[in-house]
């Protein structure tokens, strides 16, 4: 068999794989004995070049192919999501360069790149087996990234919890996939939809829907499957937490939307007000509502900024699930705009936390006191990121929520999902309180009299400035992104 067509279609993933080998080889040979900063800078440069090359190839090729009945699906939409994942990987690597949490620089960068490869294959798949394999490649890499700070017992504990919950979710997901295969005789999403269409809600199909929601609910940290997230975000090295909250979110929600809208087509049911019909939409509606309420209310009482961002991520997962519920092209486009802009914003927020944590030794809200005077540029970036997460115009977070809520509100006819949109808007208003708590510490409260100025590493400052500019630009000119969605 000729495997050249496979390598051509998987060229971006192949480039990133070669980058892994180059980064490991360079760190173990020419960089051995160099300072930690030099190893991180050179390794980051090699990683960024590899990711940029893969992103350029994916962005400029115009291919529409389906290999091995859904094992590898390539089209412009998939390639654009890959470009977004690669861009998030680049920013994650840049904010990692000032870290001192590990001496194993080559291995750390290689694991980030391996996670990226898993996420890229994940968004290319329309076959249950390939989806599961790619998801596990990404998940195993993320477990390792969570435990990468060997000097911190909390990091190991967080990774163990993440691993145990992840293993449980994989079991649920695999069980649901096995039922779908039993019902349809196929692992291809399109063929599964054809097999279950018009047969009503078979009890086995109902179990498959519930177990699939449970499996992916763990992956996206939706309530009540969120218990790993706060500990993982807090215990992991901050750049690792940023990648968990950003890159994995983009790929996970893309594949969740694909599985439910394509694979479960014909078993939607209805979640509209006073029009409930059993199916996957009411199941997701309940999970979305619980995520928005619990995520926002629990974030209010957090004193750690990383845990606050973890509960914020849970709430945002609830908002994103509204895009899945929309089950139409406008809501799918709005969902991806929201997920990408959220990922850009949250990487920036974690980048600021990385610098503050390195400078002050902690990530509590109290550690941010006087940040506007100790590092004005850093405080300005923090304000942009947090106000965007809260949904303040004209930032990208506001536009994302506007697109998403307006696309979903009239789904089902007669404003059927208005009840969920009203709940989402109310919870967004609640979120202002805890974001403003952090900004109050940064801009209103004073640091200790002897607190020195905070020095921001050059690459980290560059990444944060670019991310903040991107958040403002996508808020003022969303067409730069929506035209590709």
N, C-alpha and C positions, 0 to 999 in steps of 0.2 A: 504494500500500500504506500502511496505517495503522501508523505506528511508535510510537504512544502506548503500546500494551501492552508494547513492548520497553523503553521508558523507565521504565514503571512497575515492571517486574520488575528492571530494572537501576538502580533509584533510589539505593541506597547508593553504587554506583560513580559515578553521576552527581553526587551530592553531593560526593564526594571530588575528582572532576574539576573542579568549580566552585571547590573550595577551592584547588586548584593555581593556577588563574587569579587568585584573590583574593590569595593569598600572593605570587605573582610581581608582580602589579600594585602591591600595597602596598609591597613592598621597593624597587621601581623608581621610586616616586613619593613618597609621604608620608614614607617612612623613609630616603630618600636623604640622606646627610650625617649621619645619626644615628650614635651609637656602636655598635660591634659587639654589645655586650651588649643594648642597647635593640632593635636589629634582630632579634636572636635571640629575645628575650622576646616581642616583639609577633608575630613570625612563628610562633613556637611556639604562642602563644595562639590565633591564627587557625587553625592546623593542627589543634590539639586540638579546637577547637569544631567544625570540619568533620567530623573523625573521630568525635567523640561523637554528632553529629547522625545520621551514617550508621549508627553502631552502634545507636542507639536505634530507628531505623526498622527495621533488620534484625531486632532482637531482638523487637520488639512486633508485627510483621506475621505473619500465619499464612497463608502462601501455599504452594500445591503446584502447580507448573507446569513444563512441559517445552516449551520454545520451539524451533522449527525442528529437531526430531528430535535434541535433545541439545546444540545450540549453547549454550543458556542453560537450566540446570536450577535451579529454586528450590524449596526445601523447608525445613522448620524445622532440619534437621541442617546443611544448607549454610549457612543464615543464621547459625547459632550459630558455625560455624567462621569466618565472616566477622567476626563480633563479636570473636572471639579475635584475629584478625589485626589488626583495627583497634585493639584495646587494646594489643597489642604495639607497633604503630606509635606510639601516644601515648607510651608509656614510652620508646621510642627517641628521640623528639623531645625529651622532658623531660631525658634524660641528655645530650643534645647541646648544651643551652643554655649550658653553661659552657665549651664548647670554643673554641679559638682556631686551629683548623686551616684555616679558610677565611674569606675576606671575602665570598664569594658566598652569603650566607645564603638569599636567596629561591630561588636555583637548587638549593641543597642540600636544602631542605625540599620543594621541588617534586619532586625526583627520588625522595625517600623516598615521597612520596604516589603518584607514578606507579608505583613498584614495588608499593605496596600495591594499587593498582587491578589490576595484572597478576595478583597473587596471588588477589585476590577473584574475578576472572573465571576463573582456573585452577580453583578449587574448585567453580565453577558449571558446569563443562563435562563433557559425556559424549560429545564428538565429538573425534576425533583432531586435526582441523585447528584447532579452537578451543583445544584443550589446548596445541598447539604454539605458536600465536600468543600466547596468554596467558603461556606459559612464557618465551617470548623477550622479551616486553615487560618482565616482571619481571627476567629475566636481564640485559638490556641496562642497565636502571636500576642493578642491583647492580654491574655492571662500572664504571659511572661513579662510584658511591659509593665504591668501593674506591680510585679514583684521585683522590679529591677533595682530598687534602692536597698541593697543588702545591709546597709547601716541602720535601717529603720525597721523594727519589728512590726510596726503598723502596716508597712508595705506588704510584708509576707502574709499577715493576717487578711488584709484586703484581697490579695490575690487568691488565697485559699477560698474565701467566701465567694469571690467571683467565679472561680473554677467549679466549685460545688454547685452553685446555682446554674452556671452555664451547662454543666453536665446534665443536670436535671432537665433543663429546657431542651437540650438536644434529644433526650429520651422522648419527651412529649412530642417534639417535632417529628422525629423519625416514626413514632407510632402513628401520628396523623398521616404522614406520607404513605405509610404502608397500607392504611385503610383506603386512601385515595387510589393507590395502585390496585388494590383488591376490587374496588368498585368499577374501575375503568379499564384495567388491563394495560395501562400505559403510564409512563412517568412524564410524558409531555403535557404541559399545562393546557394547550389548546385541545388536545385529544381528551384530556380529563373533562374539560368543560362540555365537549360534545357528548361524552358518555353519560354525564349526570343530568344533562338538560332534559326537562320535561318529565322527570321521574319523581318529582316531589321531594320532600325532605326526608330521605331515608334515614333511619336511626343511626346507621353506620356513618352516613355523611354528616349527620349532626355531631357525632363524636369527633369526626375528622376536623370539622370546623373548629370545635372547642379546643382540641389539642393543638391545632395549628396556631390559633390565637394565643394559647398559653406559651407555646414555644417561641413565637416572635415577640410576645409581650415581655418575656425575659430579656430578649436581645435589645429591645428599644427602651427598656426600663419603664414600662407602663404599669400603673397600679392594677391589681395587687401583686404584680410580679417584679417589683422595683427594689426589693429589700437589699440587694447587693450594691446598688448604685451609690448611696451616700458613703459607705465605707470604702468602696473602690476609688471613688473620686478623691476622698480625703487621704487615703493611705498611699495611693500610687504617686510616683514622681509626677510633678505638675504637668510637664509636657505630655506624658503618657495619658493623664486624665483628659488633657485637651484633645488628643487624638481619639480617645474612646468617645468623647462627647461630640465630636465633629465628624471625622471621616467615616466612622462606623454608622453614624446616624444617616448620612446621605445614602449610603449603599443599602442599609437596612430598610429604610422607608421606601426606596425605589423598588426593592424586591417584594416588600409587603404589599405595596399597591399592585404590582404585577401579578402576584399569586392570587390575591382575592378578586381583582377585577377580571383577570384572564382565566385563571384556573377554576375559580368558583362561580363563573358566569352562569346565571340561571338559578343560583341558590342564594340570591341576595337577601330576600325577605324585605322588611321595611322597618325603619326606625323613626318614621315620621310621627308627629304628635297625634295621638288618638287613632293611629293607623298601623299599629304594631303587627308585623308578620314575621314568623320565625325564619331565621337565616343568619348570614354572617354580619349583616349591617347592624342589627340590634345588639349583637354581642360586642362589636367594636364600639358602638355608641356608649354602652355602659362603661367599658374600659376607658374611653376617652373622657367621659364625665368624671369618673373617679380620679383619673390622673390629674386633671385640671384642678379639682378641688383640693385633694390631699397634697399635691405638689406645692401649690401656692401657700396653703395655710401652714404647712410644716416649715416652709422656708422662712417664715416670719420669725421663728424663735431660734434660728441658727446663729451661732457666734462665729463659726468658721466660714470663711468666704467660699472655700472649696465645697463644703457641705451645702452651703446656700446655693451654689451653682448646680450642685447635683439635684437638689429638689426643684430648682428652676428647670432643669433638663427634663425632669419627670412631668412637670406642668406643660412644657413645650411639646413633649411627646403626645400629650392629650390634644393640643391644638393641631398637631400634624395629622393625627388620626382622623380629624374632620375631613382632610383632603382625600383620605382613602374612602371615607363614607360617601363623598360626592359621586364617585364612580362614573365620571364623565371627563372628557378631555379638558374643559376649563379648570376643573378642580384638580386634575392631575398636574397640569401646568402650574397652577397656584401652589400646590404642595411642593413641587421641586424648587420653585423660587423661594418659598419659605424655608425649606430645609437647607438649601445652599447658603442663603443669607444668614440663617441662624448659625450654621457651622462656621462661617467666616467670623461672625461676632464672638462666638464662644471661644474660639481659638485665641482671639485677641484678648478676651477677658482673662483666660488662663495664662496668657503670656505676661500680663501685668502682675498676676498673682505670683508667677515664677520669680520675677525680679524682686518683688516685695519680700517674698519668703526667703530668698537668698540673702537679702540685705538685713532683715530683721529677725530671722529665725523662726517665723511662724506665719500663719495665714489667717489669724483671727481678725475680726473687724478692727480691733484696737490697734493692730499693726499698721493699719492704713491711716492712722491719725497724722495730720499735717502733710500728707503726700503732695498736695498742691505746692507746698513751699520746699519740700525736700527733692522733688522731681516733677517740675511743672508739666513737662511734655508727657510723662507717664500718666499723671493725673488726668490730663486732657484726653488721652486715649481711653482711659478707664471710663470717663464720663460718656464718651461716644458709645462705647460698647454696652454699658449698662442701660443707658437711655434707649438704645436700639432694642435691647432685650425686653425692655418695658413697653416698647411700641410707641415711642414719641416721634412725631413728624419733625423734620423730613427725612428721618433715617430709614435704613433698609428694613428694620424690624416693623415699623409702622406700615410700610407699603406691603410687606409680606402678609401681615395680618389682614389688611384691607382686601388684598386679592383673594386670600383664602376664605375669609368669612363671606365675602360677596359672592364667591363662586359656589359656596355650599348652602347658603341660606335658603335658596328656592328649590333645592333638590327634592324630588318627590312631589312637586306641585304644591301650590297654595302655602308657600313658606313652611314646608314640612319639617325642616331641621332648624327652624328659627329658635327652638328651645335650647338647642346645644350652642348656637351662636351667641345667644344672650348670656348663657352661662360662661362661655369663653370670654366675652367682653367684660363681664363682672369680675372674673378671676384675673384678667389682665390688669384691671384697676387695682386689685389687691396686690399684685406683684410690684407696683410702684413703690409700695412702702418699704419692702426689704431691699430693693435696689438703691433707694434714696438713703437708707441707713448707711450703706457703704460710702456713698458720695458725701454724706454729711461728715463722716469721719475724715475723708480725704480733703474736703474743702472748708469745713467749718471748725472742726476740733483741732487743737494744737498738739504737736508732738512734744516729747520731752525736750527740755531746754538744751540738753547736750546731744540730741539726735543729729547725726551727720547727714549731709546730702547723700542721696542714693545715686550711685553710678550705674547706668544702664549699658550693658554690652552693646557694641555697635551693631552687630547682626540682629540682635533682639530688637533694638530700637528701630532699625530699618523695617523689620517685619511688622512691628506694631504700628508704625506710621502708615505703611502700605495697607494694612488691614483696616485701620480707622478711615483712611481715605476711601477705601473700597466700600465701606459701610455707608459713608456719606454719599458717594457717587451713585451707588445702586438705589439709594433712597430718592435722590433727585432725578436720576435718569434710569428708571427700572427697565426701559426698553433695551438697554445694553445686554441684559440677561434674558428677558422674556422672549426676544426674537429667536433664541436658540431652543426655547422650551415649547 
